[in-house]
């Protein structure tokens, strides 16, 4: 199977997971679902996407977090972090800040502010 096919299949697999499934999604689980070797998957994915599979999954989690921060006001940041599989709120905050240049609470406030 080519780099392109495996990478595209992995992307489709990741993007179609429910948020609860993203929480503990690993390269091994994706490889099993695609019937490929986990190391081959990781290598081909990185060569095709220029990002590691782990970082791609993290990026998808953060995009989902951003969406939920804006749309689900009743969901606490602690609950959101746990729902996405972050064991420590500090880790979630750090990764969110690195990606969006805002803390989750700041992001929520910016996106939900009414003029």
Buried (B, 14 or more C-beta within 10 A) or exposed (E): EEBEEBBBBBBEBBEEBEBEEBBEBEBEBBBEEBEBEBEEBBBBBBEBBEEEBBEBBBBBBBEBBBEBBEEEEEBEBEEBBBBBBBEEBEEBBEBBBEBBEBBBEBBBEEEEEEE
